[in-house]
Amino acid sequence: MLDRTDPARPRLRPSHSTRPGRPVLASYRRIFTPPGAVAFTLAGLLGRLAFSMTGVGTVVMIATRRDSYALAGAVSAVGVATVAVGMPLLGRLVDRYGQARVAVPSVLVAAAPFAGLLLCVHYGAPTWTYFVCWPAASVLPNLGGMARARWAHLHRDDPAARHLANSLEQALDELCFMAGPVLAMLLCTSLFPEAGLLAGGLMATGGTLLFAAQRRTEPPVQPVQPVQQDRDGIWRTGGLRVVVPVFLATGVAFGSMEVATIAYSDALGQRALGGGLLALMAAGSCVSGLAFGLVRTRRSAASVLLTGVAAMAGLLLLPLAVSASGAGLALLAVALFVAGSGTAPTMVAGMTVVQEVLPAGKLNEGMSLAVSGIMIGISAGSAVGGTIAQHTAPGTGYAVPAGAAALALLLTAAGYRRLRPHRASTTAAATAAVTAAAAAARATDAAPNAEAVVSAGR
């Protein structure tokens, strides 16, 4: 039956599981019905929490031992760049050989240079050793992407459950980035400078090994694609060439927002509150992510992504307006919480597009590439935001995330036609071919001269 509704209008309806009188969060319970779903989610959450601790843990450790934030930032930036390059390569190996066969060796190999960095910093080794150990220890598999791949496999015949799972994963990401930096800072300041990074390393190793041990939920390795398709790589997928730049611009918004918030709170003499303000923004994203999972829509993921980016671009104007008006931190806190609510739907829709435009055999590599785009954007946004905050009036730095979100909106709108599902496109092409063949057969049966019929049709 054809859908005669207006495609331009949002057609939202509550999930079937959100019946009156039933707790809202209970709607997520049904995605955990497959055996082992809870186990791999908790194991992956442990590893992802560790990942959110490494940035702060590295900076505080080196800055405390060497009294140089410049050195700490440089080492951290090199680690981020290494992750951005290495994560898609590991994702390709995961697609080809399976999650456990790649995750276990990679995390064990990274343990040696990780321990080397801790020892080098603690005992005052030469600076160049940091730039050798930390990049070697930073190449780890994308646990968030592998978890999403498991959800896509477990609920491959249930789009509503996949939507819930993607929303939950985004909410868990936000929870990790709220709790991780705070935990790392607490350990570094209350115990010893290396405590935050040490705890993060142990949690990352343990979480990855526990995640890989959940074999019954691991997606099967897909058959290797033809040589030509494998040589071309996933970057030739039009949808991915749109999502990655959009995520990169979104990452710039994230990175510059962090610096702008800390700088603005510092200018008001409340630097200690900067971390709490950022946590409020992450909390807004977490809440909106959980709420977004409870909403079902007939619109395509591409349409939802465009709407989400537009909402994010509009909401990120709020912190800029508050800071320009000279309002205090209380009003800024409200603005940041509301602005954060536009983040999760955008990320969920973007990851859904990636899952749709790529075949199953390229899913981990594609999601890792998308995450790498975000990480590169965060690094660039931090650098640009820091420069703006250093040389302009307080609050001006909020113009950077607003501009980056506007750029993400332009990129999404310009590439909207490319955000088409791989399977849907293949099915449509096959249907068109069958229809054309049937029409040709009918024409041949109806006319004695096929060329005359074709000429007449022209």
Buried (B, 14 or more C-beta within 10 A) or exposed (E): EEEEEEEEEEEEEEBEBBEEEEEBEEBBEBBBEBEBBEBBBEBBBBBBBBBBBBBBBBBBBBBBBBEBEEBBBBBBEBBBBBBBBBBBBBBBBBBBEBBBBBBBEBBEBBBEBBBBBBEBBBEEBEBEBBBBBBBBBBBBBBBBBBBBBBBBBBBEEEEBBBBBBBBBBBBBBBBBBBBBBBBBBEBBEEEBBBBBBBBBBEBBBBBBBBBBBBEEBBBEBEEEBEEEBBEEEBEEBBBBBBBBBBBBBBBBBBBBBBBBBBBBBBBBEBEEBBBBBBBBBBBBBBBBBBBBBBBBBEBBBBBBBBBBBBBBBBBBBBBBBBBEEEBEBEBBBBBBBBBBBBBBBBBBBBBBBBBBBBBBBBBBBBBBBBBBBBBBBBBBBBBBBBBBBEEEEBBBBBBBBBBBBBBBBEBBEEBBEBBBBBEEBEEEEEEEEEEEEEEEEEBEEEEEEEEEBEEEEE
